[in-house]
Amino acid sequence: MRSRALDPVSFRILKKYLEKRVQRSLRSGFAQLGTNNGLAGYTIVDFGEGELARIIGQYTPDTAFYDPAKDPPTRPNHLPGEISPSYKWSTALQNATRPYEQTQFRQVLSQINWYMDQHETRYGFLLTDCEMVAIKRLDDEGRLELSESVLWSTKGSEDCPQLTVLLALWYLGMLAANIQRWKLMV
């Protein structure tokens, strides 16, 4: 199940870049909610490597949103994520004419769906060196809803707000923290 096609250095750089920024934004968001008694219905979650949450079988997603107050071997992965190189997966492959490319597109989605099913989660995501796509699992039959692609090159400002990769990951973290919504009940 595990295929690390990005070179190890690029993979580590991408993960470290993401981890610190997403962790800080989550801490800040939860701190703000805490000052307004807004944490009711939320579990404080953290973001990091998939190994920091419960491992089911021998397969581990690349990333996890998890409850840091729980023991690593038992804490659930509220929202698994996969990191893949753009030459292996991109939203452009969804409408590819070559069967191999269509298979690649579905294979990576199948992998993240499998992790979402294992951890009984409603949400997951795929991240490449070019884009991020949020995924919602609709049922236990493998039906998925994919978000619009969020490009790494997207930039926003106060005057012109835009959804960026880091903002999308923060939002997914907040969905993962929602006690009533992170788990798919079928």
TORTI-593764 format. One record per atom (N, C-alpha, C, O): residue in three letters; x, y, z. Coordinates in Angstrom, 1 decimal. Layout:
% residues N
  code       x       y       z
   Ala       X       Y       Z
...
END
This chain:
% residues 186
  code       x       y       z
   Met     0.8    -1.2     0.0
   Met     0.0     0.0     0.0
   Met     0.9     1.3     0.0
   Met     0.5     2.3    -0.6
   Arg     2.0     1.2     0.7
   Arg     2.8     2.4     0.8
   Arg     3.7     2.5    -0.4
   Arg     4.5     1.6    -0.8
   Ser     3.6     3.7    -1.1
   Ser     4.5     4.0    -2.2
   Ser     5.0     5.4    -2.1
   Ser     4.2     6.3    -2.1
   Arg     6.2     5.5    -1.9
   Arg     6.8     6.9    -1.7
   Arg     7.6     7.2    -3.0
   Arg     8.7     7.0    -3.1
   Ala     6.9     7.9    -3.9
   Ala     7.5     8.2    -5.2
   Ala     8.2     9.5    -5.2
   Ala     9.0     9.8    -6.0
   Leu     7.9    10.4    -4.3
   Leu     8.7    11.6    -4.1
   Leu    10.0    11.2    -3.6
   Leu    10.1    10.3    -2.8
   Asp    11.1    11.9    -4.0
   Asp    12.3    11.6    -3.4
   Asp    12.3    11.9    -1.9
   Asp    11.6    12.8    -1.5
   Pro    13.0    11.2    -1.1
   Pro    12.9    11.4     0.4
   Pro    13.2    12.8     0.9
   Pro    12.5    13.2     1.8
   Val    14.1    13.5     0.3
   Val    14.4    14.9     0.7
   Val    13.1    15.8     0.4
   Val    12.7    16.5     1.3
   Ser    12.6    15.7    -0.8
   Ser    11.4    16.5    -1.1
   Ser    10.2    16.2    -0.2
   Ser     9.5    17.0     0.3
   Phe    10.0    14.9     0.1
   Phe     9.0    14.4     1.0
   Phe     9.1    15.0     2.4
   Phe     8.2    15.6     2.9
   Arg    10.3    15.0     2.9
   Arg    10.6    15.5     4.3
   Arg    10.4    17.0     4.3
   Arg     9.8    17.6     5.2
   Ile    10.8    17.7     3.3
   Ile    10.7    19.2     3.2
   Ile     9.2    19.5     3.2
   Ile     8.8    20.4     3.9
   Leu     8.5    18.9     2.3
   Leu     7.0    19.1     2.2
   Leu     6.3    18.9     3.5
   Leu     5.5    19.7     3.9
   Lys     6.6    17.8     4.1
   Lys     5.9    17.4     5.4
   Lys     6.3    18.4     6.5
   Lys     5.4    18.9     7.2
   Lys     7.6    18.7     6.6
   Lys     8.0    19.7     7.7
   Lys     7.4    21.1     7.4
   Lys     7.0    21.7     8.4
   Tyr     7.4    21.5     6.2
   Tyr     6.8    22.8     5.8
   Tyr     5.3    22.8     6.3
   Tyr     4.9    23.8     6.9
   Leu     4.6    21.8     6.0
   Leu     3.2    21.7     6.3
   Leu     3.0    21.5     7.8
   Leu     2.2    22.3     8.4
   Glu     3.7    20.6     8.4
   Glu     3.4    20.2     9.8
   Glu     3.5    21.5    10.7
   Glu     2.5    21.7    11.5
   Lys     4.6    22.2    10.7
   Lys     4.7    23.3    11.6
   Lys     3.7    24.4    11.4
   Lys     3.1    24.9    12.4
   Arg     3.4    24.7    10.2
   Arg     2.4    25.7     9.9
   Arg     1.0    25.3    10.2
   Arg     0.2    26.1    10.8
   Val     0.6    24.1     9.9
   Val    -0.7    23.6    10.2
   Val    -0.9    23.5    11.8
   Val    -1.9    23.8    12.3
   Gln     0.2    22.9    12.4
   Gln     0.1    22.8    13.9
   Gln    -0.1    24.2    14.6
   Gln    -0.9    24.3    15.5
   Arg     0.7    25.2    14.1
   Arg     0.5    26.5    14.7
   Arg    -0.8    27.1    14.5
   Arg    -1.4    27.7    15.4
   Ser    -1.4    26.9    13.3
   Ser    -2.7    27.5    13.0
   Ser    -3.8    26.8    13.8
   Ser    -4.7    27.5    14.2
   Leu    -3.7    25.5    14.0
   Leu    -4.6    24.8    14.8
   Leu    -4.6    25.2    16.2
   Leu    -5.6    25.5    16.9
   Arg    -3.3    25.3    16.8
   Arg    -3.2    25.8    18.2
   Arg    -3.8    27.2    18.4
   Arg    -4.5    27.4    19.3
   Ser    -3.5    28.0    17.4
   Ser    -4.1    29.4    17.5
   Ser    -5.6    29.4    17.4
   Ser    -6.3    30.1    18.2
   Gly    -6.2    28.6    16.5
   Gly    -7.6    28.5    16.4
   Gly    -8.3    27.9    17.6
   Gly    -9.3    28.5    18.1
   Phe    -7.7    26.9    18.2
   Phe    -8.3    26.3    19.4
   Phe    -8.1    27.3    20.6
   Phe    -9.0    27.3    21.5
   Ala    -7.0    28.0    20.7
   Ala    -6.8    29.0    21.7
   Ala    -7.9    30.1    21.6
   Ala    -8.5    30.5    22.7
   Gln    -8.2    30.5    20.4
   Gln    -9.2    31.6    20.2
   Gln   -10.6    31.0    20.6
   Gln   -11.3    31.7    21.3
   Leu   -10.9    29.8    20.2
   Leu   -12.2    29.2    20.6
   Leu   -12.3    29.0    22.1
   Leu   -13.3    29.2    22.7
   Gly   -11.2    28.7    22.7
   Gly   -11.1    28.5    24.2
   Gly   -11.4    29.8    24.9
   Gly   -12.1    29.7    26.0
   Thr   -11.0    30.9    24.4
   Thr   -11.3    32.2    25.1
   Thr   -12.8    32.6    25.0
   Thr   -13.2    33.4    25.8
   Asn   -13.5    32.0    24.1
   Asn   -14.9    32.4    23.9
   Asn   -15.8    31.2    24.3
   Asn   -17.0    31.2    23.9
   Asn   -15.3    30.2    25.0
   Asn   -16.1    29.0    25.4
   Asn   -16.6    28.3    24.1
   Asn   -17.7    27.8    24.1
   Gly   -15.9    28.4    23.0
   Gly   -16.3    27.8    21.8
   Gly   -15.8    26.4    21.5
   Gly   -16.0    25.9    20.4
   Leu   -15.2    25.8    22.5
   Leu   -14.6    24.4    22.3
   Leu   -15.7    23.3    22.5
   Leu   -15.4    22.1    22.3
   Ala   -16.9    23.7    23.0
   Ala   -17.9    22.6    23.2
   Ala   -18.2    22.0    21.8
   Ala   -18.4    22.6    20.8
   Gly   -18.1    20.6    21.8
   Gly   -18.3    19.9    20.6
   Gly   -17.1    19.7    19.8
   Gly   -17.1    19.1    18.7
   Tyr   -15.9    20.1    20.3
   Tyr   -14.7    19.9    19.6
   Tyr   -13.7    19.2    20.4
   Tyr   -13.6    19.3    21.7
   Thr   -12.8    18.4    19.8
   Thr   -11.7    17.8    20.4
   Thr   -10.5    18.5    19.8
   Thr   -10.4    18.8    18.6
   Ile    -9.6    18.9    20.7
   Ile    -8.4    19.6    20.1
   Ile    -7.5    18.6    19.4
   Ile    -7.2    17.5    19.9
   Val    -7.2    18.9    18.1
   Val    -6.4    17.9    17.3
   Val    -5.1    18.5    16.9
   Val    -4.9    19.8    17.0
   Asp    -4.2    17.7    16.6
   Asp    -2.9    18.1    16.1
   Asp    -2.7    17.5    14.7
   Asp    -3.5    16.6    14.3
   Phe    -1.6    17.9    14.0
   Phe    -1.4    17.4    12.7
   Phe     0.1    16.9    12.6
   Phe     1.0    17.6    13.1
   Gly     0.3    15.7    12.0
   Gly     1.6    15.2    11.9
   Gly     1.6    14.0    11.0
   Gly     0.7    13.7    10.3
   Glu     2.7    13.2    11.2
   Glu     2.9    12.0    10.4
   Glu     1.8    11.0    10.8
   Glu     1.3    10.9    12.0
   Gly     1.4    10.1     9.9
   Gly     0.4     9.1    10.1
   Gly     0.7     8.2    11.2
   Gly    -0.2     7.6    11.8
   Glu     2.0     8.0    11.5
   Glu     2.4     7.1    12.6
   Glu     2.1     7.6    14.0
   Glu     2.1     6.9    14.9
   Leu     1.7     8.9    14.1
   Leu     1.3     9.5    15.3
   Leu    -0.1     9.1    15.8
   Leu    -0.4     9.4    16.9
   Ala    -0.8     8.5    14.9
   Ala    -2.2     8.0    15.3
   Ala    -2.1     6.5    15.2
   Ala    -1.1     5.9    14.9
   Arg    -3.3     5.9    15.6
   Arg    -3.4     4.4    15.6
   Arg    -3.1     3.9    14.2
   Arg    -3.5     4.4    13.2
   Ile    -2.3     2.8    14.2
   Ile    -1.9     2.1    13.0
   Ile    -2.8     0.8    12.9
   Ile    -2.8     0.0    13.8
   Ile    -3.5     0.7    11.9
   Ile    -4.4    -0.4    11.7
   Ile    -3.8    -1.3    10.6
   Ile    -3.5    -0.9     9.5
   Gly    -3.5    -2.6    11.0
   Gly    -2.8    -3.5    10.1
   Gly    -1.4    -3.0    10.0
   Gly    -0.8    -2.5    11.0
   Gln    -0.8    -3.1     8.8
   Gln     0.6    -2.6     8.6
   Gln     0.6    -1.4     7.7
   Gln     1.7    -1.0     7.3
   Tyr    -0.5    -0.8     7.5
   Tyr    -0.5     0.3     6.5
   Tyr    -0.8     1.7     7.2
   Tyr    -1.6     1.7     8.1
   Thr     0.0     2.7     6.9
   Thr    -0.1     4.0     7.5
   Thr    -0.2     5.1     6.5
   Thr     0.6     5.2     5.6
   Pro    -1.2     5.9     6.6
   Pro    -1.3     7.1     5.7
   Pro    -0.1     8.0     6.0
   Pro     0.5     7.9     7.1
   Asp     0.2     8.9     5.1
   Asp     1.3     9.8     5.3
   Asp     1.1    10.8     6.4
   Asp     2.0    11.2     7.1
   Thr    -0.1    11.3     6.6
   Thr    -0.4    12.3     7.6
   Thr    -1.6    11.9     8.4
   Thr    -2.4    11.0     8.0
   Ala    -1.8    12.6     9.6
   Ala    -2.9    12.3    10.4
   Ala    -3.3    13.6    11.2
   Ala    -2.4    14.4    11.6
   Phe    -4.6    13.8    11.4
   Phe    -5.1    14.7    12.4
   Phe    -5.6    13.9    13.5
   Phe    -6.4    13.0    13.4
   Tyr    -5.0    14.1    14.7
   Tyr    -5.2    13.2    15.8
   Tyr    -5.4    14.0    17.1
   Tyr    -5.0    15.2    17.2
   Asp    -5.9    13.3    18.2
   Asp    -6.1    13.9    19.5
   Asp    -4.8    13.7    20.3
   Asp    -4.5    12.5    20.6
   Pro    -4.0    14.7    20.5
   Pro    -2.7    14.5    21.2
   Pro    -2.8    14.1    22.6
   Pro    -1.8    13.7    23.2
   Ala    -4.0    14.2    23.2
   Ala    -4.1    13.9    24.6
   Ala    -4.3    12.4    24.8
   Ala    -4.2    11.8    25.9
   Lys    -4.5    11.6    23.7
   Lys    -4.7    10.2    23.8
   Lys    -3.3     9.5    23.5
   Lys    -2.4    10.1    22.9
   Asp    -3.2     8.2    23.9
   Asp    -2.0     7.4    23.7
   Asp    -1.9     7.1    22.2
   Asp    -2.8     6.7    21.6
   Pro    -0.6     7.3    21.7
   Pro    -0.4     7.0    20.3
   Pro    -0.9     5.7    19.7
   Pro    -1.5     5.7    18.7
   Pro    -0.7     4.6    20.5
   Pro    -1.2     3.3    19.9
   Pro    -2.7     3.2    19.7
   Pro    -3.3     2.4    19.0
   Thr    -3.5     4.1    20.5
   Thr    -4.9     3.9    20.5
   Thr    -5.6     5.1    19.9
   Thr    -6.8     5.1    19.6
   Arg    -4.9     6.3    19.7
   Arg    -5.7     7.5    19.3
   Arg    -6.0     7.3    17.8
   Arg    -5.2     7.0    17.0
   Pro    -7.3     7.7    17.5
   Pro    -7.8     7.5    16.1
   Pro    -7.2     8.6    15.2
   Pro    -6.9     9.7    15.7
   Asn    -7.1     8.3    14.0
   Asn    -6.7     9.2    13.0
   Asn    -8.0     9.9    12.5
   Asn    -8.8     9.2    11.8
   His    -8.3    11.1    12.9
   His    -9.6    11.7    12.5
   His    -9.7    12.1    11.1
   His   -10.8    12.3    10.5
   Leu    -8.5    12.2    10.4
   Leu    -8.5    12.7     9.0
   Leu    -7.2    12.3     8.3
   Leu    -6.2    13.0     8.5
   Pro    -7.1    11.2     7.6
   Pro    -5.9    10.7     7.0
   Pro    -5.6    11.5     5.7
   Pro    -6.5    12.0     5.0
   Gly    -4.3    11.7     5.4
   Gly    -3.9    12.4     4.2
   Gly    -2.8    11.6     3.5
   Gly    -2.0    10.9     4.2
   Glu    -2.7    11.7     2.2
   Glu    -1.7    11.1     1.4
   Glu    -1.0    12.2     0.6
   Glu    -1.6    13.1     0.1
   Ile     0.3    12.0     0.5
   Ile     1.2    12.9    -0.3
   Ile     1.7    12.1    -1.5
   Ile     2.3    11.0    -1.3
   Ser     1.5    12.6    -2.6
   Ser     1.9    11.9    -3.9
   Ser     2.5    12.9    -4.8
   Ser     2.2    14.1    -4.8
   Pro     3.4    12.5    -5.7
   Pro     4.0    13.4    -6.7
   Pro     2.9    13.7    -7.8
   Pro     2.1    12.8    -8.1
   Ser     3.0    14.8    -8.3
   Ser     2.0    15.3    -9.3
   Ser     2.1    14.4   -10.6
   Ser     1.1    14.3   -11.3
   Tyr     3.2    13.8   -10.9
   Tyr     3.3    13.0   -12.1
   Tyr     2.6    11.7   -11.9
   Tyr     2.3    11.0   -12.8
   Lys     2.3    11.3   -10.6
   Lys     1.6    10.1   -10.3
   Lys     0.1    10.3   -10.1
   Lys    -0.7     9.5   -10.5
   Trp    -0.3    11.5    -9.6
   Trp    -1.7    11.8    -9.4
   Trp    -1.9    13.3    -9.5
   Trp    -1.2    14.1    -9.0
   Ser    -3.0    13.6   -10.3
   Ser    -3.4    15.0   -10.4
   Ser    -4.9    15.0   -10.8
   Ser    -5.3    14.0   -11.3
   Thr    -5.6    16.1   -10.6
   Thr    -7.0    16.1   -11.0
   Thr    -7.1    16.1   -12.5
   Thr    -8.2    15.7   -13.0
   Ala    -6.1    16.5   -13.2
   Ala    -6.1    16.4   -14.7
   Ala    -6.3    15.0   -15.2
   Ala    -6.8    14.7   -16.3
   Leu    -5.8    14.0   -14.4
   Leu    -5.9    12.6   -14.8
   Leu    -7.3    12.0   -14.8
   Leu    -7.5    11.0   -15.3
   Gln    -8.2    12.8   -14.1
   Gln    -9.6    12.3   -14.0
   Gln   -10.2    12.1   -15.4
   Gln   -11.0    11.2   -15.5
   Asn    -9.8    12.9   -16.3
   Asn   -10.4    12.9   -17.6
   Asn    -9.4    12.4   -18.7
   Asn    -9.5    12.7   -19.9
   Ala    -8.4    11.7   -18.2
   Ala    -7.3    11.2   -19.1
   Ala    -7.9    10.2   -20.1
   Ala    -8.8     9.5   -19.9
   Thr    -7.3    10.2   -21.3
   Thr    -7.7     9.3   -22.3
   Thr    -7.0     8.0   -22.3
   Thr    -7.5     6.9   -22.8
   Arg    -5.8     8.0   -21.7
   Arg    -5.0     6.7   -21.7
   Arg    -5.5     5.9   -20.5
   Arg    -5.6     6.4   -19.4
   Pro    -5.7     4.6   -20.6
   Pro    -6.2     3.8   -19.5
   Pro    -5.2     3.8   -18.3
   Pro    -5.7     3.7   -17.2
   Tyr    -3.9     3.8   -18.6
   Tyr    -3.0     3.7   -17.5
   Tyr    -3.2     4.9   -16.6
   Tyr    -3.1     4.8   -15.4
   Glu    -3.3     6.1   -17.2
   Glu    -3.5     7.3   -16.4
   Glu    -4.8     7.3   -15.6
   Glu    -4.8     7.7   -14.4
   Gln    -5.9     6.8   -16.2
   Gln    -7.1     6.6   -15.5
   Gln    -7.0     5.7   -14.3
   Gln    -7.5     5.9   -13.2
   Thr    -6.2     4.6   -14.5
   Thr    -6.0     3.6   -13.4
   Thr    -5.2     4.3   -12.3
   Thr    -5.5     4.1   -11.1
   Gln    -4.1     5.1   -12.7
   Gln    -3.3     5.8   -11.6
   Gln    -4.2     6.7   -10.8
   Gln    -4.1     6.8    -9.6
   Phe    -5.1     7.5   -11.5
   Phe    -6.0     8.4   -10.8
   Phe    -6.8     7.6    -9.8
   Phe    -6.9     8.1    -8.6
   Arg    -7.4     6.5   -10.2
   Arg    -8.3     5.8    -9.3
   Arg    -7.5     5.0    -8.2
   Arg    -8.0     4.9    -7.1
   Gln    -6.3     4.6    -8.5
   Gln    -5.5     3.8    -7.6
   Gln    -5.2     4.7    -6.3
   Gln    -5.3     4.2    -5.2
   Val    -4.7     5.9    -6.6
   Val    -4.4     6.8    -5.4
   Val    -5.7     7.1    -4.6
   Val    -5.6     7.2    -3.4
   Leu    -6.8     7.4    -5.3
   Leu    -8.0     7.6    -4.6
   Leu    -8.5     6.4    -3.8
   Leu    -9.0     6.5    -2.7
   Ser    -8.2     5.2    -4.4
   Ser    -8.6     4.0    -3.7
   Ser    -7.8     3.9    -2.4
   Ser    -8.3     3.4    -1.4
   Gln    -6.5     4.2    -2.5
   Gln    -5.6     4.1    -1.3
   Gln    -6.1     5.1    -0.2
   Gln    -6.2     4.6     1.0
   Ile    -6.4     6.3    -0.5
   Ile    -6.9     7.2     0.6
   Ile    -8.3     6.8     1.0
   Ile    -8.6     6.9     2.2
   Asn    -9.1     6.3     0.2
   Asn   -10.4     5.8     0.6
   Asn   -10.3     4.6     1.5
   Asn   -11.0     4.5     2.5
   Trp    -9.3     3.8     1.3
   Trp    -9.0     2.6     2.1
   Trp    -8.6     3.1     3.5
   Trp    -9.1     2.5     4.5
   Tyr    -7.8     4.1     3.6
   Tyr    -7.4     4.7     4.9
   Tyr    -8.6     5.3     5.6
   Tyr    -8.8     5.1     6.8
   Met    -9.4     6.0     4.9
   Met   -10.6     6.6     5.4
   Met   -11.5     5.6     6.0
   Met   -12.1     5.7     7.0
   Asp   -11.7     4.5     5.2
   Asp   -12.5     3.4     5.7
   Asp   -12.0     2.7     6.9
   Asp   -12.7     2.4     7.9
   Gln   -10.7     2.4     6.9
   Gln   -10.0     1.8     8.1
   Gln   -10.3     2.6     9.4
   Gln   -10.6     2.1    10.4
   His   -10.1     4.0     9.2
   His   -10.2     4.8    10.4
   His   -11.7     5.4    10.6
   His   -11.9     6.2    11.5
   Glu   -12.6     4.9     9.7
   Glu   -14.0     5.3     9.8
   Glu   -14.2     6.8     9.8
   Glu   -15.0     7.4    10.5
   Thr   -13.4     7.5     8.9
   Thr   -13.5     8.9     8.8
   Thr   -14.4     9.4     7.7
   Thr   -14.5     8.7     6.7
   Arg   -14.9    10.6     7.8
   Arg   -15.7    11.2     6.8
   Arg   -14.8    11.9     5.8
   Arg   -15.2    12.0     4.6
   Tyr   -13.7    12.5     6.2
   Tyr   -12.9    13.3     5.4
   Tyr   -11.4    12.8     5.3
   Tyr   -10.9    12.1     6.1
   Gly   -10.8    13.2     4.2
   Gly    -9.4    12.9     3.9
   Gly    -8.9    13.9     2.9
   Gly    -9.6    14.8     2.5
   Phe    -7.6    13.8     2.5
   Phe    -7.1    14.7     1.5
   Phe    -5.9    14.0     0.8
   Phe    -5.3    13.1     1.3
   Leu    -5.7    14.5    -0.4
   Leu    -4.5    14.2    -1.3
   Leu    -3.8    15.5    -1.5
   Leu    -4.3    16.5    -1.8
   Leu    -2.5    15.4    -1.4
   Leu    -1.6    16.5    -1.6
   Leu    -0.5    16.1    -2.5
   Leu     0.2    15.1    -2.3
   Thr    -0.2    17.0    -3.5
   Thr     0.9    16.8    -4.4
   Thr     1.8    18.0    -4.3
   Thr     1.5    18.9    -3.6
   Asp     2.8    18.0    -5.1
   Asp     3.7    19.2    -5.2
   Asp     3.0    20.3    -6.0
   Asp     3.6    21.4    -6.0
   Cys     1.8    20.1    -6.5
   Cys     1.1    21.1    -7.3
   Cys    -0.2    21.5    -6.7
   Cys    -0.6    22.7    -6.9
   Glu    -0.9    20.6    -6.1
   Glu    -2.3    20.9    -5.6
   Glu    -2.7    20.0    -4.4
   Glu    -2.0    19.1    -4.0
   Met    -3.8    20.4    -3.8
   Met    -4.4    19.7    -2.7
   Met    -5.9    19.5    -3.1
   Met    -6.5    20.4    -3.6
   Val    -6.4    18.3    -2.8
   Val    -7.8    18.0    -3.0
   Val    -8.3    17.4    -1.7
   Val    -7.8    16.4    -1.2
   Ala    -9.4    18.0    -1.2
   Ala   -10.1    17.4     0.0
   Ala   -11.1    16.4    -0.5
   Ala   -11.6    16.5    -1.6
   Ile   -11.3    15.4     0.3
   Ile   -12.1    14.2    -0.1
   Ile   -13.1    14.0     1.0
   Ile   -12.8    14.0     2.2
   Lys   -14.4    13.8     0.6
   Lys   -15.4    13.4     1.5
   Lys   -15.9    12.0     1.1
   Lys   -16.3    11.8     0.0
   Arg   -15.9    11.2     2.1
   Arg   -16.4     9.8     1.9
   Arg   -17.9     9.9     2.1
   Arg   -18.4    10.3     3.2
   Leu   -18.7     9.5     1.1
   Leu   -20.2     9.6     1.2
   Leu   -20.9     8.5     1.8
   Leu   -21.9     8.6     2.4
   Asp   -20.3     7.3     1.7
   Asp   -20.9     6.1     2.2
   Asp   -19.9     5.0     2.4
   Asp   -18.7     5.2     2.2
   Asp   -20.3     3.8     2.8
   Asp   -19.5     2.7     2.9
   Asp   -19.3     1.9     1.6
   Asp   -18.6     0.9     1.6
   Glu   -19.8     2.4     0.5
   Glu   -19.7     1.8    -0.8
   Glu   -18.6     2.3    -1.6
   Glu   -18.4     1.8    -2.8
   Gly   -17.7     3.2    -1.1
   Gly   -16.6     3.7    -1.8
   Gly   -16.9     5.0    -2.6
   Gly   -16.0     5.4    -3.4
   Arg   -18.1     5.5    -2.5
   Arg   -18.4     6.8    -3.2
   Arg   -17.7     7.9    -2.5
   Arg   -17.8     8.1    -1.3
   Leu   -17.0     8.7    -3.3
   Leu   -16.2     9.9    -2.8
   Leu   -16.6    11.1    -3.5
   Leu   -17.0    11.1    -4.7
   Glu   -16.5    12.2    -2.8
   Glu   -16.7    13.6    -3.4
   Glu   -15.4    14.3    -3.3
   Glu   -14.9    14.4    -2.2
   Leu   -14.9    14.8    -4.4
   Leu   -13.7    15.5    -4.4
   Leu   -13.9    17.0    -4.5
   Leu   -14.8    17.5    -5.2
   Ser   -13.2    17.8    -3.7
   Ser   -13.3    19.2    -3.8
   Ser   -12.6    19.7    -5.0
   Ser   -12.0    19.0    -5.8
   Glu   -12.8    21.0    -5.3
   Glu   -12.0    21.7    -6.3
   Glu   -10.6    21.6    -5.9
   Glu   -10.3    21.6    -4.7
   Ser    -9.7    21.6    -6.9
   Ser    -8.3    21.6    -6.6
   Ser    -7.9    22.9    -6.0
   Ser    -8.3    24.0    -6.5
   Val    -7.0    22.9    -5.0
   Val    -6.4    24.1    -4.5
   Val    -4.9    24.1    -4.9
   Val    -4.2    23.2    -4.4
   Leu    -4.5    25.0    -5.7
   Leu    -3.1    25.0    -6.2
   Leu    -2.2    25.6    -5.1
   Leu    -2.6    26.5    -4.4
   Trp    -1.0    25.1    -5.1
   Trp     0.0    25.7    -4.2
   Trp     0.3    27.1    -4.6
   Trp     0.7    28.0    -3.7
   Ser     0.1    27.5    -5.8
   Ser     0.4    28.8    -6.3
   Ser    -0.6    29.9    -5.9
   Ser    -0.4    31.1    -6.1
   Thr    -1.8    29.4    -5.4
   Thr    -2.8    30.3    -5.0
   Thr    -2.4    31.2    -3.8
   Thr    -1.8    30.7    -2.8
   Lys    -2.6    32.5    -3.9
   Lys    -2.3    33.4    -2.9
   Lys    -3.5    34.2    -2.6
   Lys    -4.2    34.6    -3.5
   Gly    -3.7    34.6    -1.3
   Gly    -4.8    35.5    -1.0
   Gly    -4.3    36.6    -0.2
   Gly    -3.1    36.7     0.2
   Ser    -5.2    37.6     0.0
   Ser    -4.9    38.8     0.8
   Ser    -6.1    39.2     1.5
   Ser    -7.2    38.6     1.3
   Glu    -6.0    40.2     2.4
   Glu    -7.2    40.7     3.1
   Glu    -8.2    41.2     2.1
   Glu    -9.4    41.1     2.3
   Asp    -7.7    41.9     1.1
   Asp    -8.6    42.5     0.1
   Asp    -9.1    41.5    -0.9
   Asp   -10.2    41.7    -1.5
   Cys    -8.4    40.4    -1.1
   Cys    -8.8    39.4    -2.1
   Cys    -8.6    38.0    -1.5
   Cys    -7.6    37.3    -1.8
   Pro    -9.5    37.6    -0.6
   Pro    -9.3    36.3     0.1
   Pro    -9.4    35.2    -0.9
   Pro   -10.3    35.2    -1.8
   Gln    -8.5    34.2    -0.7
   Gln    -8.5    33.0    -1.6
   Gln    -8.2    31.8    -0.7
   Gln    -7.6    31.9     0.4
   Leu    -8.8    30.7    -1.1
   Leu    -8.5    29.4    -0.3
   Leu    -7.1    28.9    -0.8
   Leu    -6.9    28.6    -1.9
   Thr    -6.2    28.9     0.2
   Thr    -4.8    28.4    -0.1
   Thr    -4.7    27.0     0.5
   Thr    -5.6    26.5     1.2
   Val    -3.6    26.3     0.1
   Val    -3.4    24.9     0.6
   Val    -3.4    24.9     2.2
   Val    -4.0    24.1     2.8
   Leu    -2.6    25.8     2.8
   Leu    -2.5    25.8     4.2
   Leu    -3.9    26.2     4.9
   Leu    -4.2    25.6     5.9
   Leu    -4.6    27.1     4.3
   Leu    -5.9    27.4     4.9
   Leu    -6.9    26.2     4.8
   Leu    -7.7    25.9     5.7
   Ala    -6.8    25.5     3.6
   Ala    -7.7    24.4     3.4
   Ala    -7.3    23.3     4.4
   Ala    -8.2    22.6     5.0
   Leu    -6.0    23.1     4.7
   Leu    -5.6    22.1     5.7
   Leu    -6.1    22.5     7.1
   Leu    -6.5    21.6     7.9
   Trp    -6.0    23.8     7.4
   Trp    -6.5    24.2     8.7
   Trp    -8.0    23.9     8.8
   Trp    -8.4    23.4     9.8
   Tyr    -8.7    24.2     7.8
   Tyr   -10.2    24.0     7.8
   Tyr   -10.5    22.5     7.9
   Tyr   -11.4    22.1     8.7
   Leu    -9.7    21.6     7.2
   Leu    -9.9    20.2     7.4
   Leu    -9.6    19.8     8.8
   Leu   -10.3    18.9     9.4
   Gly    -8.6    20.4     9.4
   Gly    -8.3    20.1    10.9
   Gly    -9.5    20.5    11.8
   Gly    -9.8    19.7    12.7
   Met   -10.1    21.6    11.5
   Met   -11.3    22.0    12.3
   Met   -12.5    21.0    12.0
   Met   -13.2    20.7    13.0
   Leu   -12.6    20.5    10.8
   Leu   -13.6    19.4    10.6
   Leu   -13.3    18.2    11.4
   Leu   -14.1    17.5    11.9
   Ala   -12.0    17.8    11.4
   Ala   -11.5    16.6    12.1
   Ala   -11.7    16.8    13.6
   Ala   -11.8    15.8    14.3
   Ala   -11.7    18.0    14.1
   Ala   -11.9    18.3    15.5
   Ala   -13.4    18.2    16.0
   Ala   -13.7    18.1    17.2
   Asn   -14.3    18.3    15.0
   Asn   -15.7    18.3    15.3
   Asn   -16.1    16.9    15.8
   Asn   -16.2    16.0    15.0
   Ile   -16.5    16.8    17.0
   Ile   -16.8    15.5    17.6
   Ile   -17.9    14.8    16.9
   Ile   -17.9    13.6    16.7
   Gln   -18.9    15.5    16.4
   Gln   -20.1    14.9    15.8
   Gln   -19.9    14.7    14.3
   Gln   -20.7    13.9    13.7
   Arg   -18.9    15.3    13.7
   Arg   -18.8    15.2    12.2
   Arg   -17.6    14.5    11.6
   Arg   -17.7    14.1    10.5
   Trp   -16.5    14.2    12.4
   Trp   -15.3    13.6    11.8
   Trp   -15.5    12.2    11.4
   Trp   -14.9    11.7    10.4
   Lys   -16.4    11.5    12.1
   Lys   -16.5    10.0    11.9
   Lys   -17.7     9.8    11.0
   Lys   -18.8    10.4    11.1
   Leu   -17.5     8.9    10.0
   Leu   -18.6     8.5     9.1
   Leu   -19.5     7.4     9.8
   Leu   -19.0     6.3    10.1
   Met   -20.7     7.8    10.1
   Met   -21.6     6.8    10.7
   Met   -22.5     6.3     9.6
   Met   -23.3     7.0     9.0
   Val   -22.4     5.0     9.3
   Val   -23.2     4.3     8.3
   Val   -24.0     3.2     8.9
   Val   -24.8     2.6     8.1
END
